[in-house]
Amino acid sequence: MDKPNYTEIERMGNSASGRGGTRVTNFVIHTQEGNGTAESLADYLNNPDNGVSYHYTLAGAVVVDVVDTDLASWSVLDANPYTINLCFAGSRSAWSRDEWLNIRDDIRIAAWIAVQDAGKYGFATDVIAPPYERREGITDHKYVTECLGIGTHVDVGPNFPWDVFGADVADFAP
């Protein structure tokens, strides 16, 4: 399948840590739980005093690279060393399926990025949707909470269109 059309902006900051030699095994998607654009969220994340970051922010077919994927972003507590994290800027875990499908193109872009990073780091492109099973692959923050037992976040929420996202990942996977 062809790469989706999007604009990529590099805006790397210092809100990152080393991976300590840990192998990357999961790509994790997140919601912002607020209003924002990919660029405004990246600006916030680039302040280390805020204590949070993602590798990518995405909204409106704009992807901002915030943390180099060779480093750990500050997204999922003890899972940071072995995850790559993308946040859908302006999104909420309480969204309905229809609200998620309103950003259909961004979902496809996220799938593309996840598959590219899986190839780069050599982890599985399996989509790990609820009910979760502990393994390598592409998943959401709720997986980290429920399956790995780390933290309390439950994004991307119960109405995320896993079927659509999974089909996109399958389209792009080798």
Buried (B, 14 or more C-beta within 10 A) or exposed (E): EEEBEBEBEEBBBEBBEEBEEEEBBBBBBBBBBEEBBBBBBBBBBBEEEEEBBBBBBBBBBBBBBBBEBEBBBBBBEEBBBBBBBBBBBBBBBEBEBEEBEEBEBBBBBBBBBBBBBBEEBEBBBBBBBBEBEEBBBBBBBBBBBBBBEBBEBBBBBEBBBBEBBBEBBBEBBE
